[in-house]
Amino acid sequence: MTLRSFRPRALAAVSLTAVAALTLAACGSSDDSGSDSASGSDATRTVKTAMGDVKVKKAPQRVVVLDTAELDSALTLGVKPVGATHADVTSGFLNYLPKDQVAGIEDVGRMMTPNLEAIAGLKPDLILTSKIRHGDKYAELSKIAPTVMTENTGYPWKENFQVHAEALGKEAEAKMVAEGYADHVADVTKALGGKEKVAATEVSMVRFVEGADIRIYGRKNYIATILADVGLGRPSITDKAKDGFSYDVSPEKIDLADADVVFHSTYGDPKKSKETETTGSGLWKNMDAVKNGKVFAVDDQLWIQGIGYTAADKILGELHKSLAK
């Protein structure tokens, strides 16, 4: 079965045409004074954010994004930021993003320590980030440009995307993206045998993290929402996850992650993250998922760090390919 993809760039092009037509009509009927504000160049909108109401331009042209979710959102909506922070990976910008889409974006520092001088130098008219990442820098950032912050990242990614879309003036495009994603989800569920069969398949997501314990992901994180959308079951261990995020274990307890299917990713060095040690152990090799050939290594940058619709679309494709085996 050939599955649909929402193709965010193509959707943006279609909806931009519609939005342009609506804008022209509105400008022709609302005000004939001929001022800049009448033509919409200085028009603003108020966006509700984690830091209160923020006035932003209706059509910001110079956008800076300070996290991976915001970068995914902007590119999905057809907006190329003038600046973005880089993730703590060798590729800088996450490797699942098309190179032509990130080419020319100015690197404004590491995600958690953005270079405020570099950001100011780009003369942005909008900054997108979250309170959990940069709430302590809000006063400084808001002096540079209107700064739209969501409360958190990860689990509420769909709600955050809508905030990003509103700030960017891309609500029409956002609606098409969300609908395209829903269609893709439905296609994957159907291709895997339907809702009942999918629900009976329990899936674990394991992440090996350099400098931390091994994470068995719970139900309140980005990847969990995609698994839930498809309708996949989750093993009972996920319900023990702290705040719903993850249940952390040592290599000696990795068998707690066993399920019908296990996906795993690695952040950092495989040896320092305990991936090499764990996947070579008897406990790992004796898990049912391993013995049944239902363990799949996946790209951490895509499955865990991306946090957006462009990443989700690619993950859906990989889920279908793996689970259909």
Rosetta blueprint (number, residue, H / E / L):
1 M L
2 T L
3 L L
4 R L
5 S L
6 F L
7 R L
8 P H
9 R H
10 A H
11 L H
12 A H
13 A H
14 V H
15 S H
16 L H
17 T H
18 A H
19 V H
20 A H
21 A H
22 L H
23 T H
24 L H
25 A H
26 A H
27 C H
28 G H
29 S H
30 S H
31 D L
32 D L
33 S L
34 G L
35 S L
36 D H
37 S H
38 A H
39 S H
40 G L
41 S L
42 D L
43 A L
44 T E
45 R E
46 T E
47 V E
48 K E
49 T E
50 A L
51 M L
52 G E
53 D E
54 V E
55 K E
56 V E
57 K E
58 K L
59 A L
60 P L
61 Q L
62 R L
63 V E
64 V E
65 V E
66 L L
67 D L
68 T H
69 A H
70 E H
71 L H
72 D H
73 S H
74 A H
75 L H
76 T H
77 L L
78 G L
79 V L
80 K L
81 P L
82 V L
83 G E
84 A E
85 T E
86 H E
87 A L
88 D L
89 V L
90 T L
91 S L
92 G L
93 F L
94 L L
95 N L
96 Y L
97 L L
98 P L
99 K H
100 D H
101 Q H
102 V H
103 A L
104 G L
105 I L
106 E E
107 D E
108 V E
109 G E
110 R E
111 M L
112 M L
113 T E
114 P E
115 N L
116 L H
117 E H
118 A H
119 I H
120 A H
121 G H
122 L L
123 K L
124 P L
125 D L
126 L E
127 I E
128 L E
129 T E
130 S E
131 K H
132 I H
133 R H
134 H H
135 G H
136 D H
137 K H
138 Y H
139 A H
140 E H
141 L H
142 S H
143 K H
144 I H
145 A L
146 P L
147 T E
148 V E
149 M E
150 T E
151 E L
152 N L
153 T L
154 G L
155 Y L
156 P L
157 W H
158 K H
159 E H
160 N H
161 F H
162 Q H
163 V H
164 H H
165 A H
166 E H
167 A H
168 L H
169 G L
170 K L
171 E H
172 A H
173 E H
174 A H
175 K H
176 M H
177 V H
178 A H
179 E H
180 G H
181 Y H
182 A H
183 D H
184 H H
185 V H
186 A H
187 D H
188 V H
189 T H
190 K H
191 A H
192 L L
193 G L
194 G L
195 K H
196 E H
197 K H
198 V H
199 A H
200 A L
201 T L
202 E E
203 V E
204 S E
205 M E
206 V E
207 R E
208 F E
209 V E
210 E L
211 G L
212 A L
213 D L
214 I E
215 R E
216 I E
217 Y E
218 G L
219 R L
220 K L
221 N L
222 Y H
223 I H
224 A H
225 T H
226 I H
227 L H
228 A H
229 D H
230 V H
231 G L
232 L L
233 G E
234 R L
235 P L
236 S H
237 I H
238 T H
239 D H
240 K H
241 A L
242 K E
243 D L
244 G L
245 F L
246 S E
247 Y E
248 D E
249 V E
250 S L
251 P H
252 E H
253 K H
254 I H
255 D H
256 L H
257 A H
258 D L
259 A L
260 D L
261 V E
262 V E
263 F E
264 H E
265 S E
266 T E
267 Y E
268 G L
269 D L
270 P L
271 K L
272 K L
273 S L
274 K L
275 E H
276 T H
277 E H
278 T H
279 T H
280 G L
281 S L
282 G H
283 L H
284 W H
285 K H
286 N L
287 M L
288 D H
289 A H
290 V H
291 K H
292 N L
293 G L
294 K L
295 V E
296 F E
297 A E
298 V L
299 D L
300 D H
301 Q H
302 L H
303 W H
304 I H
305 Q H
306 G L
307 I L
308 G L
309 Y H
310 T H
311 A H
312 A H
313 D H
314 K H
315 I H
316 L H
317 G H
318 E H
319 L H
320 H H
321 K H
322 S H
323 L H
324 A L
325 K L
